Amino acid sequence: MALSDIALCARAQVMIGASPVSSFDQDSAEAEIARLLYPTIRDGMLASYPWRFAARGCWLARLANTDDDRDPGDGSHLFAMPRDFIRLLSLENDGGKITRFELRDRAVLCSADAAWLSYVARLAEGSFPPWFDLALIARLAAEFCLPLTESSTRAEYLFKRSEDQFRAARLADAQQSTPHAIDDFSLISARN
């Protein structure tokens, strides 16, 4: 079952014994804390690992260098990042990986004429897999605990639990594709 942002926050609040929210616009401490913290925590969780389910790729649009402070002046070009960009995984062109680049605001600077971006995207909550939902709920519960319950002991326990959920989510995500095989390695060849 796909969960919304409100449903994720409500489940986290139930875990700490707080009243679950039904809207971010409610007039309650629970709603205010969820509204303030949720977007940052969600984006932080997405950025913290190269999730396969959130991986995207696209050719970047080159920006016109009209603003003097954005003009690199060394033959490099600025490329606009996609609106859903959270974390850069790799930057390539037709010749292979681009190894020298610099992120600037919502753009990337590199000395290529074209750039293919592999990145982690900000997705709608309904597209999160169950293992990520569990890890995100555990993290939200840990983050919501101190401001809502003022229990540092419970918050510490919930942070440890959220780390366990995060590890389990990373493992589940990593198992969603065939592992990379080492085909040409000199030490393996020497044994034959």
Accessible surface in RSA format (square Angstrom, percent):
REM  Atomic radii and reference values for relative SASA: ProtOr
REM  Chains: A
REM  Algorithm: Lee & Richards
REM  Probe-radius: 1.40
REM  Slices: 20
REM RES _ NUM      All-atoms   Total-Side   Main-Chain    Non-polar    All polar
REM                ABS   REL    ABS   REL    ABS   REL    ABS   REL    ABS   REL
RES MET A   1   191.34  99.1 116.22  76.9  75.13 178.9  93.38  79.4  97.96 129.8
RES ALA A   2    66.42  61.1  36.36  56.1  30.06  68.4  41.11  57.9  25.31  67.0
RES LEU A   3    16.15   9.0  14.39  10.3   1.76   4.4  16.01  11.2   0.14   0.4
RES SER A   4    57.70  48.8  49.13  65.6   8.57  19.8  44.29  94.3  13.42  18.8
RES ASP A   5    44.97  31.5  43.86  43.7   1.10   2.6   1.74   4.1  43.23  43.1
RES ILE A   6    37.07  21.1  37.07  27.6   0.00   0.0  37.07  26.7   0.00   0.0
RES ALA A   7    22.12  20.3  17.67  27.3   4.44  10.1  21.88  30.8   0.24   0.6
RES LEU A   8     0.00   0.0   0.00   0.0   0.00   0.0   0.00   0.0   0.00   0.0
RES CYS A   9     0.00   0.0   0.00   0.0   0.00   0.0   0.00   0.0   0.00   0.0
RES ALA A  10    15.70  14.4  15.66  24.2   0.04   0.1  15.70  22.1   0.00   0.0
RES ARG A  11    96.43  40.5  94.13  48.0   2.30   5.5  33.41  45.7  63.02  38.2
RES ALA A  12     0.00   0.0   0.00   0.0   0.00   0.0   0.00   0.0   0.00   0.0
RES GLN A  13     0.00   0.0   0.00   0.0   0.00   0.0   0.00   0.0   0.00   0.0
RES VAL A  14    91.85  60.4  79.19  71.7  12.66  30.5  80.80  70.2  11.05  30.0
RES MET A  15    68.34  35.4  35.12  23.2  33.22  79.1  35.41  30.1  32.93  43.6
RES ILE A  16     2.71   1.5   0.00   0.0   2.71   6.5   1.45   1.0   1.26   3.4
RES GLY A  17    70.59  87.1   0.00   N/A  70.59  87.1  34.36  94.3  36.23  81.2
RES ALA A  18    17.31  15.9   3.94   6.1  13.37  30.4  11.55  16.3   5.76  15.3
RES SER A  19    73.04  61.7  65.88  87.9   7.16  16.5  30.56  65.1  42.48  59.5
RES PRO A  20    73.04  53.2  57.29  52.2  15.75  57.3  57.29  47.3  15.75  97.9
RES VAL A  21     6.37   4.2   0.40   0.4   5.97  14.4   0.74   0.6   5.63  15.3
RES SER A  22    91.54  77.4  67.73  90.4  23.81  54.8  48.04 102.3  43.50  60.9
RES SER A  23    39.47  33.4  37.86  50.5   1.61   3.7  27.86  59.3  11.61  16.3
RES PHE A  24    39.62  19.8  37.42  23.2   2.21   5.7  37.42  22.7   2.21   6.3
RES ASP A  25   128.80  90.2 100.68 100.2  28.12  66.5  33.25  78.2  95.55  95.3
RES GLN A  26    65.66  36.7  50.63  37.0  15.03  35.8  28.14  59.9  37.52  28.5
RES ASP A  27   156.34 109.5 120.17 119.6  36.16  85.5  41.38  97.4 114.96 114.7
RES SER A  28    36.95  31.2  21.12  28.2  15.83  36.5  32.35  68.9   4.60   6.4
RES ALA A  29    60.21  55.4  48.32  74.6  11.90  27.1  52.26  73.6   7.95  21.1
RES GLU A  30    35.25  20.2  35.25  26.7   0.00   0.0   1.14   2.2  34.11  27.9
RES ALA A  31     0.00   0.0   0.00   0.0   0.00   0.0   0.00   0.0   0.00   0.0
RES GLU A  32    85.99  49.4  85.99  65.1   0.01   0.0  12.20  23.6  73.79  60.2
RES ILE A  33    25.77  14.7  25.24  18.8   0.53   1.3  25.77  18.6   0.00   0.0
RES ALA A  34     0.00   0.0   0.00   0.0   0.00   0.0   0.00   0.0   0.00   0.0
RES ARG A  35   100.50  42.2  93.18  47.5   7.33  17.4  44.52  60.8  55.99  33.9
RES LEU A  36   113.78  63.4  95.20  68.1  18.57  46.7  97.12  68.2  16.66  44.8
RES LEU A  37    60.13  33.5  60.13  43.0   0.00   0.0  60.13  42.2   0.00   0.0
RES TYR A  38     3.05   1.4   3.05   1.7   0.00   0.0   3.05   2.3   0.00   0.0
RES PRO A  39    56.97  41.5  56.73  51.7   0.25   0.9  56.97  47.0   0.00   0.0
RES THR A  40   101.07  71.9  93.48  94.8   7.59  18.1  70.56  94.8  30.51  46.1
RES ILE A  41    19.07  10.8  12.92   9.6   6.15  14.8  18.42  13.3   0.64   1.7
RES ARG A  42    32.23  13.5  32.23  16.4   0.00   0.0   0.00   0.0  32.23  19.5
RES ASP A  43    32.18  22.5  31.52  31.4   0.67   1.6  16.38  38.6  15.80  15.8
RES GLY A  44    39.31  48.5   0.00   N/A  39.31  48.5  33.08  90.8   6.22  13.9
RES MET A  45    11.49   5.9   8.98   5.9   2.51   6.0   3.59   3.1   7.90  10.5
RES LEU A  46     0.00   0.0   0.00   0.0   0.00   0.0   0.00   0.0   0.00   0.0
RES ALA A  47    35.96  33.1  28.23  43.6   7.73  17.6  28.30  39.9   7.66  20.3
RES SER A  48    61.60  52.0  27.39  36.6  34.21  78.8  38.71  82.4  22.88  32.1
RES TYR A  49    42.58  19.9  42.22  24.0   0.36   0.9  26.55  20.0  16.03  19.8
RES PRO A  50    54.13  39.4  50.22  45.8   3.91  14.2  50.22  41.5   3.91  24.3
RES TRP A  51     0.00   0.0   0.00   0.0   0.00   0.0   0.00   0.0   0.00   0.0
RES ARG A  52    92.98  39.0  77.43  39.5  15.55  37.0  29.49  40.3  63.49  38.5
RES PHE A  53    38.18  19.1  18.12  11.2  20.07  52.2  30.00  18.2   8.18  23.4
RES ALA A  54     0.00   0.0   0.00   0.0   0.00   0.0   0.00   0.0   0.00   0.0
RES ALA A  55    41.05  37.7  28.98  44.7  12.08  27.5  29.33  41.3  11.72  31.1
RES ARG A  56    99.14  41.6  88.32  45.0  10.82  25.8  40.65  55.6  58.49  35.5
RES GLY A  57    35.17  43.4   0.00   N/A  35.17  43.4   5.54  15.2  29.63  66.4
RES CYS A  58    36.96  28.0  34.30  38.3   2.66   6.3  29.72  75.3   7.24   7.8
RES TRP A  59   133.91  53.7 112.29  54.4  21.63  50.8  90.39  48.2  43.53  70.6
RES LEU A  60    16.75   9.3   1.84   1.3  14.90  37.5   3.53   2.5  13.22  35.6
RES ALA A  61    68.31  62.8  55.66  85.9  12.65  28.8  64.65  91.0   3.66   9.7
RES ARG A  62   127.47  53.5  97.79  49.8  29.69  70.7  23.92  32.7 103.55  62.8
RES LEU A  63    60.35  33.6  53.70  38.4   6.65  16.7  56.16  39.4   4.19  11.3
RES ALA A  64    83.81  77.1  52.14  80.5  31.67  72.0  62.96  88.7  20.86  55.2
RES ASN A  65    58.52  40.4  28.39  27.4  30.13  72.6   9.59  23.1  48.93  47.3
RES THR A  66   119.78  85.2  88.56  89.8  31.21  74.4  68.49  92.0  51.29  77.5
RES ASP A  67    74.52  52.2  67.75  67.4   6.77  16.0  23.95  56.4  50.57  50.4
RES ASP A  68   132.97  93.1 116.31 115.8  16.66  39.4  38.24  90.0  94.73  94.5
RES ASP A  69   116.53  81.6  81.93  81.5  34.60  81.8  51.15 120.4  65.38  65.2
RES ARG A  70    71.70  30.1  71.30  36.3   0.40   1.0  34.42  47.0  37.28  22.6
RES ASP A  71    70.53  49.4  52.67  52.4  17.86  42.2   5.94  14.0  64.59  64.4
RES PRO A  72    31.54  23.0   2.80   2.6  28.73 104.4   8.05   6.6  23.49 146.0
RES GLY A  73    69.27  85.4   0.00   N/A  69.27  85.4  33.95  93.2  35.32  79.1
RES ASP A  74   104.82  73.4  70.26  69.9  34.56  81.7  43.62 102.7  61.19  61.0
RES GLY A  75    58.72  72.4   0.00   N/A  58.72  72.4  40.00 109.8  18.72  41.9
RES SER A  76    13.73  11.6   9.65  12.9   4.09   9.4   0.00   0.0  13.73  19.2
RES HIS A  77    32.18  17.6  32.11  22.3   0.07   0.2  22.32  23.0   9.86  11.5
RES LEU A  78     2.02   1.1   1.95   1.4   0.07   0.2   1.95   1.4   0.07   0.2
RES PHE A  79     1.39   0.7   1.39   0.9   0.00   0.0   1.39   0.8   0.00   0.0
RES ALA A  80    31.33  28.8  27.86  43.0   3.47   7.9  27.89  39.3   3.44   9.1
RES MET A  81    16.05   8.3   1.48   1.0  14.58  34.7   2.01   1.7  14.04  18.6
RES PRO A  82    26.91  19.6  14.50  13.2  12.41  45.1  26.83  22.1   0.08   0.5
RES ARG A  83   224.48  94.3 206.72 105.4  17.76  42.3  86.11 117.7 138.37  83.9
RES ASP A  84    48.17  33.7  45.03  44.8   3.14   7.4  23.07  54.3  25.10  25.0
RES PHE A  85    20.78  10.4  18.30  11.3   2.47   6.4  18.30  11.1   2.47   7.1
RES ILE A  86    30.38  17.3   5.85   4.4  24.53  59.1  10.09   7.3  20.29  55.1
RES ARG A  87    81.80  34.3  78.36  39.9   3.44   8.2  20.55  28.1  61.25  37.1
RES LEU A  88    31.25  17.4  14.93  10.7  16.33  41.0  14.93  10.5  16.33  43.9
RES LEU A  89    60.25  33.6  29.35  21.0  30.90  77.7  31.64  22.2  28.61  77.0
RES SER A  90    18.78  15.9  14.13  18.9   4.65  10.7  14.51  30.9   4.27   6.0
RES LEU A  91     2.22   1.2   0.00   0.0   2.22   5.6   0.00   0.0   2.22   6.0
RES GLU A  92    55.08  31.6  55.08  41.7   0.00   0.0   3.31   6.4  51.77  42.3
RES ASN A  93    47.96  33.1  37.93  36.7  10.04  24.2   5.02  12.1  42.95  41.5
RES ASP A  94   138.20  96.8  99.01  98.5  39.20  92.7  43.78 103.0  94.43  94.2
RES GLY A  95    78.89  97.3   0.00   N/A  78.89  97.3  39.92 109.6  38.96  87.3
RES GLY A  96    31.40  38.7   0.00   N/A  31.40  38.7  30.43  83.5   0.97   2.2
RES LYS A  97   138.36  67.5 111.21  68.2  27.15  64.6  90.35  81.3  48.01  51.1
RES ILE A  98    20.85  11.9  12.13   9.0   8.71  21.0  16.09  11.6   4.75  12.9
RES THR A  99   118.62  84.4  88.18  89.4  30.44  72.5  68.89  92.5  49.73  75.2
RES ARG A 100   203.29  85.4 194.27  99.0   9.02  21.5  76.09 104.0 127.19  77.1
RES PHE A 101    79.45  39.7  46.94  29.1  32.51  84.6  52.01  31.5  27.44  78.5
RES GLU A 102    86.92  49.9  82.68  62.6   4.24  10.1  34.92  67.5  52.00  42.5
RES LEU A 103    86.58  48.2  62.96  45.0  23.62  59.4  63.09  44.3  23.49  63.2
RES ARG A 104    74.44  31.3  69.34  35.3   5.10  12.1  32.59  44.5  41.85  25.4
RES ASP A 105   128.34  89.9  81.53  81.2  46.81 110.7  34.20  80.5  94.14  93.9
RES ARG A 106   111.46  46.8 106.69  54.4   4.76  11.3  66.27  90.6  45.19  27.4
RES ALA A 107     0.31   0.3   0.25   0.4   0.06   0.1   0.25   0.3   0.06   0.2
RES VAL A 108     0.00   0.0   0.00   0.0   0.00   0.0   0.00   0.0   0.00   0.0
RES LEU A 109    16.94   9.4  15.75  11.3   1.19   3.0  15.75  11.1   1.19   3.2
RES CYS A 110     3.43   2.6   0.00   0.0   3.43   8.1   3.43   8.7   0.00   0.0
RES SER A 111    87.97  74.3  59.52  79.4  28.45  65.5  29.12  62.0  58.85  82.4
RES ALA A 112     8.77   8.1   2.56   3.9   6.21  14.1   8.77  12.3   0.00   0.0
RES ASP A 113   111.65  78.2  94.31  93.9  17.34  41.0  31.33  73.7  80.31  80.1
RES ALA A 114    42.21  38.8  38.68  59.7   3.54   8.0  40.65  57.2   1.56   4.1
RES ALA A 115     0.18   0.2   0.00   0.0   0.18   0.4   0.00   0.0   0.18   0.5
RES TRP A 116    83.19  33.4  83.18  40.3   0.01   0.0  70.23  37.4  12.96  21.0
RES LEU A 117     0.00   0.0   0.00   0.0   0.00   0.0   0.00   0.0   0.00   0.0
RES SER A 118    27.37  23.1  27.37  36.5   0.00   0.0  13.15  28.0  14.23  19.9
RES TYR A 119    11.63   5.4  11.63   6.6   0.00   0.0   0.00   0.0  11.63  14.3
RES VAL A 120     0.00   0.0   0.00   0.0   0.00   0.0   0.00   0.0   0.00   0.0
RES ALA A 121     0.00   0.0   0.00   0.0   0.00   0.0   0.00   0.0   0.00   0.0
RES ARG A 122    92.57  38.9  80.52  41.0  12.05  28.7  30.24  41.3  62.33  37.8
RES LEU A 123    22.11  12.3  14.09  10.1   8.02  20.2  18.97  13.3   3.14   8.5
RES ALA A 124    74.07  68.1  58.67  90.5  15.40  35.0  66.23  93.3   7.83  20.8
RES GLU A 125    24.69  14.2  23.39  17.7   1.30   3.1   1.57   3.0  23.12  18.9
RES GLY A 126    43.58  53.7   0.00   N/A  43.58  53.7  22.88  62.8  20.70  46.3
RES SER A 127    63.82  53.9  38.06  50.8  25.75  59.3  47.08 100.2  16.74  23.4
RES PHE A 128     9.73   4.9   0.00   0.0   9.73  25.3   0.00   0.0   9.73  27.8
RES PRO A 129    17.07  12.4  10.90   9.9   6.16  22.4  17.07  14.1   0.00   0.0
RES PRO A 130    96.33  70.2  93.26  85.0   3.07  11.2  95.97  79.2   0.35   2.2
RES TRP A 131    59.03  23.7  55.42  26.8   3.60   8.5  57.48  30.7   1.54   2.5
RES PHE A 132     0.00   0.0   0.00   0.0   0.00   0.0   0.00   0.0   0.00   0.0
RES ASP A 133     9.26   6.5   9.26   9.2   0.00   0.0   4.36  10.3   4.91   4.9
RES LEU A 134   101.11  56.3  98.69  70.6   2.42   6.1  98.69  69.3   2.42   6.5
RES ALA A 135     0.39   0.4   0.00   0.0   0.39   0.9   0.00   0.0   0.39   1.0
RES LEU A 136     0.00   0.0   0.00   0.0   0.00   0.0   0.00   0.0   0.00   0.0
RES ILE A 137    13.27   7.6  13.27   9.9   0.00   0.0  13.27   9.6   0.00   0.0
RES ALA A 138     3.77   3.5   2.54   3.9   1.23   2.8   3.40   4.8   0.37   1.0
RES ARG A 139    73.27  30.8  73.27  37.3   0.00   0.0   3.97   5.4  69.30  42.0
RES LEU A 140     0.00   0.0   0.00   0.0   0.00   0.0   0.00   0.0   0.00   0.0
RES ALA A 141     0.00   0.0   0.00   0.0   0.00   0.0   0.00   0.0   0.00   0.0
RES ALA A 142     0.93   0.9   0.00   0.0   0.93   2.1   0.00   0.0   0.93   2.5
RES GLU A 143    45.27  26.0  38.89  29.4   6.38  15.2   2.65   5.1  42.63  34.8
RES PHE A 144     0.00   0.0   0.00   0.0   0.00   0.0   0.00   0.0   0.00   0.0
RES CYS A 145     0.00   0.0   0.00   0.0   0.00   0.0   0.00   0.0   0.00   0.0
RES LEU A 146    90.00  50.1  88.33  63.2   1.66   4.2  88.33  62.0   1.66   4.5
RES PRO A 147    67.07  48.9  36.07  32.9  31.00 112.7  47.60  39.3  19.47 121.0
RES LEU A 148    37.63  21.0   5.70   4.1  31.93  80.3   6.93   4.9  30.70  82.6
RES THR A 149    44.82  31.9  17.08  17.3  27.75  66.1  23.78  31.9  21.05  31.8
RES GLU A 150   150.16  86.2 123.68  93.6  26.48  63.0  38.73  74.9 111.43  91.0
RES SER A 151    32.18  27.2  26.35  35.2   5.83  13.4  19.64  41.8  12.54  17.6
RES SER A 152    75.49  63.8  69.47  92.7   6.03  13.9  37.89  80.7  37.60  52.7
RES THR A 153   109.90  78.2 104.93 106.4   4.97  11.9  74.87 100.6  35.03  53.0
RES ARG A 154   102.65  43.1  97.18  49.5   5.47  13.0  27.58  37.7  75.07  45.5
RES ALA A 155     6.78   6.2   6.78  10.5   0.00   0.0   6.78   9.5   0.00   0.0
RES GLU A 156   103.65  59.5  98.38  74.4   5.27  12.5  34.28  66.3  69.37  56.6
RES TYR A 157   129.36  60.4 125.72  71.5   3.64   9.5  96.80  72.7  32.56  40.1
RES LEU A 158     6.77   3.8   6.43   4.6   0.34   0.9   6.43   4.5   0.34   0.9
RES PHE A 159    73.11  36.6  72.84  45.1   0.27   0.7  73.11  44.3   0.00   0.0
RES LYS A 160   129.62  63.2 124.96  76.7   4.66  11.1  84.81  76.3  44.81  47.7
RES ARG A 161    97.00  40.7  93.88  47.9   3.12   7.4  18.86  25.8  78.14  47.4
RES SER A 162     3.81   3.2   2.00   2.7   1.81   4.2   1.04   2.2   2.77   3.9
RES GLU A 163    78.05  44.8  78.05  59.0   0.00   0.0  31.57  61.1  46.48  37.9
RES ASP A 164    79.56  55.7  73.08  72.7   6.48  15.3  27.10  63.8  52.46  52.3
RES GLN A 165    52.74  29.5  51.32  37.5   1.42   3.4   3.20   6.8  49.54  37.6
RES PHE A 166    25.18  12.6  25.18  15.6   0.00   0.0  25.18  15.3   0.00   0.0
RES ARG A 167   121.43  51.0 116.58  59.4   4.86  11.6  49.99  68.3  71.44  43.3
RES ALA A 168    56.49  51.9  46.56  71.9   9.92  22.6  52.00  73.2   4.49  11.9
RES ALA A 169     0.77   0.7   0.10   0.2   0.67   1.5   0.28   0.4   0.49   1.3
RES ARG A 170    82.93  34.8  82.32  42.0   0.61   1.4   8.38  11.5  74.55  45.2
RES LEU A 171   109.08  60.7 104.51  74.8   4.57  11.5 108.54  76.2   0.54   1.5
RES ALA A 172    24.89  22.9  22.29  34.4   2.60   5.9  24.69  34.8   0.20   0.5
RES ASP A 173     0.23   0.2   0.23   0.2   0.00   0.0   0.00   0.0   0.23   0.2
RES ALA A 174    39.26  36.1  29.96  46.2   9.31  21.2  30.11  42.4   9.16  24.3
RES GLN A 175   122.26  68.4  93.33  68.2  28.93  68.9  36.20  77.1  86.06  65.3
RES GLN A 176   102.47  57.3  69.61  50.9  32.86  78.2  20.53  43.7  81.94  62.1
RES SER A 177    54.89  46.4  35.08  46.8  19.81  45.6  43.84  93.4  11.05  15.5
RES THR A 178   115.72  82.3  97.95  99.3  17.77  42.4  65.74  88.3  49.98  75.6
RES PRO A 179   111.02  80.9  95.01  86.6  16.02  58.2 102.53  84.6   8.50  52.8
RES HIS A 180   171.86  93.9 144.04 100.1  27.82  71.2 102.78 105.9  69.08  80.4
RES ALA A 181    81.04  74.5  50.45  77.9  30.59  69.6  58.35  82.2  22.69  60.1
RES ILE A 182   124.50  70.8  99.06  73.8  25.44  61.3 103.02  74.2  21.48  58.3
RES ASP A 183   135.54  94.9  95.67  95.2  39.87  94.3  37.66  88.6  97.88  97.6
RES ASP A 184   135.10  94.6 106.74 106.2  28.36  67.1  35.01  82.4 100.10  99.8
RES PHE A 185    89.63  44.8  86.35  53.5   3.28   8.5  87.99  53.3   1.64   4.7
RES SER A 186    84.07  71.0  70.66  94.3  13.41  30.9  52.10 110.9  31.97  44.8
RES LEU A 187   121.49  67.7 118.72  84.9   2.77   7.0 119.05  83.6   2.44   6.6
RES ILE A 188    72.83  41.4  72.53  54.0   0.30   0.7  72.53  52.2   0.30   0.8
RES SER A 189    67.03  56.6  51.96  69.3  15.07  34.7  33.83  72.0  33.20  46.5
RES ALA A 190    83.26  76.6  44.18  68.2  39.08  88.9  57.26  80.6  26.00  68.9
RES ARG A 191   193.18  81.1 155.54  79.3  37.63  89.6  72.03  98.4 121.15  73.4
RES ASN A 192   159.48 110.0  97.16  93.9  62.32 150.1  50.65 121.9 108.83 105.2
END  Absolute sums over single chains surface
CHAIN  1 A    11365.2       8939.8       2425.5       6122.5       5242.7
END  Absolute sums over all chains
TOTAL         11365.2       8939.8       2425.5       6122.5       5242.7
